[in-house]
Structure formats: structure tokens, C-alpha cells
Amino acid sequence: MKNSILSLMALLCATSFFAQSKSFLDTPYLETSSQVDTLVTPDKIYLNITIQEKDSKGRVSVEEQENKMALRLKALGIDLDKQLVIKDFSSNFKKYFLRDKEVLKSKRYSLLVYSGKQVGDVMVALEQLDIANAFVEKTEYSKMDALELELKSRAIKKAKLKAEALTKPLGQKVGMALHIVDNSQPYYPRYDQAPRMELKAVSADMGQAQPLDIDFEKIKVETMVNVKFALSN
């Protein structure tokens, strides 16, 4: 008796599944896809800065260079507590003189700025402090999540417009979406991307160099969807 009940339940489940599948397959539908994209300028730019003691007499210590850099960055309006972090600290044994040894220290920082102009200001300040080891490590767009959702909505609307354009000459109407596939690739921050620089303005007094207004290469963000729409007469 128990086996009979189990068999009956399995048959009912299979019949229900078949009916649902058959119902979906019997529904007239149109499959279409769409892609939308846009370009955005990165607004979070991470600079990798290294301060190192030089192997020479009368060298300036890391701490002294660090303090000078901090003062200069504050003068540029940078919030050190929020925008500057230490990435690592190291000491390298470079030379040994009998019992004496010379230790060269270095510190590596990550500095967050929000525009190409700030990058130019910081680079000029570091050069004036004789800190030459600095480069753009990573770029991001802070509102990427919201932008990706907006693009997905635009892609769905575009897919429906395409479906309506295809079915209007046939006298058919586009109904509800039966199946949606999001084929978009997730966005990842760019690492070690060198900026494309354009000279926007120079000082009228050519004897004094001014920071460049740097234009970073825009980030391309795209979304692709595939949709099956039900059709009706």
C-alpha cells in the first residue's frame, strides 16, 4: 500500500512537471537580446608612494621625509586620516663595514585622491620633496553598483522595444517576460593602469611649471541581457 501511494505521488509530480513544461513550450514567445554601455571617469584614484632613505652621507630619514610629506598633503586639502594609509614598513641591510652596519629603511603608502587634478598636485609636491617613487596603482568609480543596476534596467527596456518593433508588423503584442538571463560581466577595479594625460592648461608664466590637469582613461561599463517575451494576437 505504501509503495502504491509513493508511486502515485511520483506520477502526479511528473504529470504536473510535464504539464508546466508543456504549457511553457506551447506559449508563443519571442527571444531577443540587448546591450547598453556607458563611459565614466574614475573618481577614486589610489597612488602608491614609497619613501626611502638614500645610501649617502647626511641622508634624510624616512620619518623626516614622512613629516614633510604629511604637511604638504595637508596644505593640498587632503585628509590624512581618511586618505593616507601605510602599506608596509621594511628595513634592508645594504652594507656592512667591519662591525658597523648601515640600515636603509623604507615605507610604502597608499594615498586616495578623487580627481586627476589632485593627482597632478600631489605628484608635483612629491617631486619638490625629492620623493620620486610614486605611481597610480588603482582606479575606481564610487557609484559603480548603482550604475550597473541602471544599465540593467535600460537593457531590459531596450530589449522590449526591440521585441515590439519586431512584432508590430505582424499584428502581435508583446506580453510578460517568460525568461530573463543577465549575461553581464561584473566590474573589477583597474590595477596598475597608467593614466592617459592631456595638457589642459599651462601657466602664463612659462618660468613656473604648473600641475597638469590629468584626464584619466574613462571606464567602460556594459550590460547585456537575453529575454523571452510571451506573444499574443
N, C-alpha and C positions, 0 to 999 in steps of 0.2 A: 504494500500500500504506500509506504514511504517513498519507494523508488518511483512509483507511478506519479505521485504528487510532484516529485522533483523533475521528472521528465516533462510533465505538463507545464511546470513553471518555465523550464528551459525553452519549451516550444513557444510559449506565449512571448517570452523575451525576444526570441529570434524573429517571431512574426512581427512584433512591434518595431524592432530594429529595421526589418526589411521594408515595412510599410513606410517608416520615416525616410529611409534611403530612397525608396521608390518615389515618394512624394517629392523629395528634393530634386531627383533626376527628371521627374516629369514636369517640373516648373520651367517654363521658358525663361531664359536668362541671357544676359549679355555680359561678357567679361571684357574689362578694359583696364588700362594702367595709366598712371600719370606720374610725372616727375616735376618737382619745383626746386629751385635753388636760389641762393642769395649770397652776397658778399658782405662781410662785416669786418670792421677794423678792430684788432685786438686792443683791449683796454686794461689788461693785466700783463705786464712785461717784467720778467724776472732777470735781473742781472747777477752774474756770478763774478764776485770780486775777490781777489787774493792779495793780501798784504804780506810781504816777506822781507825779512832783514837781509841786507846786502852783505856780501862777503868782501868787506873793505874796512879800512880804518875809519873810526868815527862814525860807524853806521848808525842809522836811526832805528830805534827799537820798534817792534810791532806795536807795542802799547802806545808809543808816542804818535806813530802814524795813524793808529786807530782813533785816537782822540782828535787829531786834526781832521780826519775824515768825518767824524761824527759832527763836529762843529760846522763844517762846510755843508753837510747834508741838511742839518737843521736850518741853516741860512737859506736853503733852497725850498724850505717849507715841508720837508719830509719828516713824518712822524716815525722816529726810530723804533719806538716800542711796537708799532704795528707793521712797519715796512722792512725792518732790517733784522735778520737772524744770523747766528753763527752756524755754519755748516759743519766745520770740523776745526781741530787745532792740532798742529803737529810740530815736532822738533826733529831736525835732521842733523846728524853728526857729519860735518863736511870735512873737517881737517883735524889732525892730531899733531901736536908739537910736543914731543917728549911726554911730560906728564900733564901738559895743558891741552885742553880740547876746546874747540870753538863750536858753539851750538848756534845754528841758524834756525830761528822759529818762523812759522808762517801761520796765518789764519785765513780761513775762507768764509765768505759771507754770501747770503742771498738777499738782494735788495729788490723790493717790489715797487715799481712805478706804474703810472697809469696812462702815459702818453709818449709818443715819440719825442716830443719837445723835452719832456723830463729826462728821457734817455740822453739826449744831447747835452743838457745842462749837467747831468751827473758825469758824463764822460769828460767834459771839459774840466770840471772840478777835480776829478781824479788825475787827469793829466797834469794839472797845475801842482798837484801834491806829489807828482812823480810816482803815481800808482798806475802802472801800465797794464797790469794783468786783470782785465775785465772784459766780459763778453755777454751777449744776450743768450741766456740759457733756455728760456721757455716763454711762450706767448699763449694767452688765453683770452676768451671772450666771456665776461662775467655773467651774461644773461643767456647763455647757451641753451639751458633747459627750456626756458620759455620760448626761445626762438625755434627750437626743434618742434615743439608742440604746435606752434603757429604754422610752421611749414607743413606739418602732417594734415592740419585742417584744410589748408589751401590745396594740398594734393588731392584730398577726398572730394572737395568741391570741383576741382578741375576734372577729376575722373567722371563725376556725374554729368558735368557739362558736355564732356566728350560722348558719354552714353546717350544723352538727349539729342545731340547733333547727329548721331548715327541712326537713331530710331525714328526721328521726326519724319523723314521722307517715307517711312514705312507705315506711318499712321499708328505707331505703337507708343506706349508710355513707359517711362522708367519707374519702377517701383522700389521697394525696400532693398537694401543691400543684403544679399544672401551669404556673402563670404568676403572677408577683407584680410589681406596679407600685407603687412608692413615690411617692405624689403630695404628699409633704410639702414645705413651703417652708422653705428654710434660715433660721435665725435670724440677725438682724443686730443689733449693739448699738444702743441708743437714743441719739440725739444731741439735745441741746437740749431735753430733757424736763424740765419743771418738776415738782418733787415735789408730791404731794398731802399736805399736812401736817395732822396731827391733834394736838391738845394732849393729851398723855398724863398729864403731871403738872406741877404748879407748886409753887413753894416755899411753905412755910407762912408765911414772912415775905414778904409781898407787896411790901415795900420793896426787895427784891433780886431782879431777874429771873434766871431760870434758863434754860439752853438747852432748847429743845423736843426731845422725843423724836419725831423725824420718821418717819412711815411713808411710804415710797415706794410709788407705784403698782406693784402686782405685775406681773410679766412673764407674759403668757400664751404657753405653748408648746404646739403641737398637731402631731399626726401623722395622716396619712391614707394608707391602703393599699387596693389593689384586688387580690383574689386569686381565681384559678380553681382549684377543688379537683376532683380526679377523684372519681367516684361509683361505687359498686359495690353489688350487691344483697346 
